[in-house]
């Protein structure tokens, strides 16, 4: 069966998360249903990350084994037709060999978290960013973030229901930038690691928001990490500001798409 890698963009608001569930709408089930409209024998898809309810993606990657041999362009056009009107789109598609696995071949996952600080309620970004009413100190948050870079036991920043076999993870990058926003400011948190624990990103951002608001000192982040105790974590922020923005592989398969594949 020919295998295809799909880069998928979606708004997570209407879904219970990526993973298929029997009684709730999921991104996985919606994409699989669209693919089976084209190939009823398609066995299912696997993704690089199982995003939670309300979490968005601009660079999710999944692979699918199709019964028919499609050109990537025609497969993209056909599946996007059957995805309407759901807020999901395949933005890139390439043929890959059977050794490629969207989850297990990945070497890096990148996330963005959007936080908007202003007193007025959000309008255009409702459901797409975390809204806080207090001003935040960018310098303090950056100082706090330094304690989390590198390989650590992230038990403090791990959900109690996390099924990962080990709490040790290596956080390769944690950058925070500030941007103008009407009557306020937008803070963007960029995190990069080979893999993340369940709720790790949201736990980190929620803790750093406490630093930015003055409730914590930057050094408190290091103390919370060293405690290796979930109770030492700051508040877990809501999912609406979180985006899976990219997944890296040894030799990006999407860079190998020919002009013919891209245009049909």
RATA-V148390 format. One record per pair of residues at least 24 apart in sequence whose C-alpha atoms are under 10 Angstrom apart, sorted by the first residue. I is the first residue (numbers start at 1). GAP is how many residues later the second one is. Records with the same first field share a line. If there is no record, write none. Layout:
I: GAP, GAP
This chain:
1: 41, 63, 64, 65, 66, 67, 68, 97
2: 62, 63, 64, 65, 66, 67, 68, 93, 94, 95, 96
3: 60, 61, 62, 63, 64, 66, 67, 91, 92, 93, 94, 95, 96, 97, 98
4: 41, 58, 59, 60, 61, 62, 65, 66, 67, 68, 71, 89, 90, 91, 92, 93, 94, 96, 97, 98, 249
5: 40, 41, 42, 56, 57, 58, 59, 60, 67, 87, 88, 89, 90, 91, 92, 95, 96, 97, 248, 249
6: 39, 41, 53, 54, 55, 56, 57, 58, 66, 69, 70, 83, 84, 85, 86, 87, 88, 89, 96, 247, 248
7: 40, 50, 51, 52, 53, 54, 55, 56, 69, 82, 83, 84, 85, 86, 87, 95, 239, 240, 247
8: 39, 49, 50, 51, 52, 53, 54, 80, 81, 82, 83, 84, 85, 237, 238
9: 47, 48, 49, 50, 51, 52, 78, 79, 80, 81, 82, 83, 234, 235, 236
10: 45, 46, 47, 48, 49, 50, 76, 77, 78, 79, 80, 233, 234
11: 43, 44, 45, 46, 47, 75, 76, 77, 78, 116, 117, 229, 232
12: 39, 40, 41, 42, 43, 44, 45, 75, 76, 115, 116, 227, 228, 230, 231
13: 40, 41, 42, 43, 74, 114, 115, 226, 227
14: 39, 40, 41, 72, 73
15: 37, 38, 39, 40, 41, 71, 72
16: 35, 36, 37, 38, 39
17: 33, 34, 35, 36, 37, 38, 39
18: 29, 31, 32, 33, 34, 35, 36, 37, 38, 39, 42
19: 27, 28, 30, 31, 32, 33, 34
20: 30
25: 28
26: 26, 27
27: 24, 26, 59, 60, 61
28: 34
30: 52, 53, 56, 58
31: 31, 48, 49, 51, 52, 55, 57, 58, 59
32: 32, 47, 51
33: 46, 49, 50
34: 44, 45, 46, 47, 48, 49, 50
35: 29, 30, 31, 40, 41, 43, 44, 45, 47, 48
36: 30, 31, 43, 46
37: 41, 42, 45
38: 28, 29, 30, 37, 40, 41, 44
39: 26, 27, 28, 29
40: 26, 27
41: 24, 25, 26, 27
42: 24, 25, 26
43: 24
45: 57
46: 55, 56, 57, 58
47: 54, 55, 56, 57
48: 53, 54, 55, 56, 57, 58, 60, 61, 147, 196, 198, 199, 200
49: 53, 54, 57, 60, 146, 147, 195, 198
50: 53, 148, 194
51: 147, 148, 188, 191, 192, 193
52: 146, 147, 187, 188, 190
53: 185, 186, 187
54: 73, 74, 184, 185, 186, 187, 188, 189
55: 58, 72, 73, 183, 184, 185, 186, 187, 188, 189
56: 32, 55, 56, 57, 71, 72, 183, 184, 185, 186, 187, 188, 189
57: 31, 54, 55, 185, 186, 187, 188, 189
58: 30, 31, 32, 33, 53, 54, 185, 186, 187, 188
59: 31, 32, 33, 50, 51, 52, 184, 185, 186, 187, 188, 189
60: 30, 31, 42, 49, 50, 183, 184, 185, 186, 187
61: 29, 31, 32, 40, 41, 42, 45, 183, 184, 185, 186, 187
62: 28, 31, 39, 40, 41
63: 30, 31, 32, 33, 35, 37, 38, 39, 40
64: 31, 32, 37, 38
65: 30, 31, 33
69: 26
70: 25
71: 24, 189, 190, 191, 192, 193
72: 185, 186, 188, 189, 190, 191, 192
73: 187, 188, 189, 190, 191
74: 187, 188, 189, 190
75: 189
76: 186, 188
77: 187
92: 162, 165, 169, 170
93: 160, 161, 164, 168, 169
94: 159, 160, 161, 162, 163, 164, 167, 168
95: 158, 159, 161, 162, 166
96: 157, 158, 160, 161
97: 156
100: 149, 150, 153
101: 148
102: 145, 146, 147
103: 92, 144, 146
104: 145
105: 142, 143, 144, 145
106: 88, 89, 141, 142, 143, 144, 146
107: 86, 87, 88, 140, 141, 142, 143
108: 64, 84, 85, 86, 87, 88, 138, 139, 140, 141, 142
109: 82, 83, 84, 85, 86, 87, 135, 136, 137, 138, 139, 140
110: 62, 63, 80, 81, 82, 83, 84, 85, 86, 133, 134, 135, 136, 137, 138
111: 63, 78, 79, 80, 81, 82, 85, 90, 131, 132, 133, 134, 135, 136
112: 62, 63, 64, 76, 77, 78, 79, 80, 89, 129, 130, 131, 132, 133, 134
113: 63, 74, 75, 76, 77, 78, 88, 89, 92, 124, 126, 127, 128, 129, 130, 131, 132
114: 62, 63, 72, 73, 74, 75, 76, 91, 126, 127, 128, 129
115: 63, 70, 71, 72, 73, 74, 90, 91, 94, 122, 125, 126, 127
116: 62, 63, 64, 65, 66, 68, 69, 70, 71, 72, 125
117: 64, 65, 66, 67, 68, 69, 70
118: 63, 64, 65, 66, 67, 68
119: 64, 65
120: 62, 63, 64
122: 60
125: 115, 116
126: 114, 115
127: 111, 112, 113, 114
128: 111, 112, 113, 114, 115
129: 57, 58, 59, 109, 110, 111, 112, 113, 114
130: 56, 57, 76, 107, 108, 109, 110, 111, 112
131: 55, 106, 107, 109, 110
132: 77, 81
133: 51, 80
134: 50, 75, 78, 79, 80
135: 49, 50, 74, 77, 78, 79
136: 42, 49, 50, 51, 72, 73, 74, 75, 76, 77, 78
137: 41, 71, 72, 73, 74, 75, 76, 77
138: 38, 39, 40, 49, 70, 71, 73, 74, 75
139: 37, 38, 72, 73, 79
140: 68, 69, 70, 71, 72, 73, 74, 76, 77, 78, 79
141: 34, 35, 64, 66, 67, 68, 69, 70, 71, 72, 73, 75, 76, 77, 80
142: 32, 33, 34, 35, 47, 66, 69, 70, 76
143: 65, 68, 69, 74, 75, 76, 78
144: 63, 64, 65, 67, 68, 72, 73, 74, 75, 76, 77, 78
145: 28, 29, 30, 31, 59, 60, 62, 63, 66, 73, 74, 76, 77
146: 27, 28, 29, 72, 73, 75, 76
147: 71, 72, 73, 74, 75, 76, 77, 78, 79
148: 24, 25, 26, 56, 73, 74, 77
149: 24, 25, 26, 42, 43, 44
150: 24, 43
151: 42
152: 73, 74, 76
153: 72, 73, 74, 75
154: 42, 43, 46, 50, 70, 71, 72, 73, 74, 75, 76
155: 42, 45, 69, 70, 71, 72, 73, 74, 75, 76, 77, 78
156: 44, 47, 48, 68, 69, 70, 71, 72, 73, 74, 75, 76, 77, 78
157: 40, 41, 42, 43, 44, 45, 46, 47, 48, 49, 50, 67, 68, 71, 72, 73, 74, 75, 76, 77, 79
158: 38, 39, 40, 41, 42, 43, 44, 45, 46, 70, 71, 72, 75
159: 38, 39, 40, 41, 43, 44, 71, 77
160: 38, 39, 70
161: 37, 38
162: 35, 36, 37, 38
163: 34, 35
164: 32, 33, 34
165: 32
166: 31
167: 29, 30, 31, 61
168: 28, 29
169: 24, 25, 26, 27, 28, 31
170: 24, 25, 26
171: 24, 25
174: 27, 30
176: 29
188: 53, 54
189: 52, 53
190: 53, 55
191: 53, 54
192: 53, 54, 55
193: 54
194: 53, 54
195: 52
199: 37, 38, 40
200: 36
201: 35, 36, 38, 41
202: 32, 33, 34, 35, 36, 37, 39, 40
203: 27, 30, 31, 32, 33, 34, 35
204: 29, 30, 31, 32, 33
205: 29, 30, 31, 32, 33, 37
206: 27, 28, 29, 30, 31, 32
207: 25, 26, 27, 28, 29, 30
208: 26, 27
209: 25, 26, 27, 28
210: 24, 25
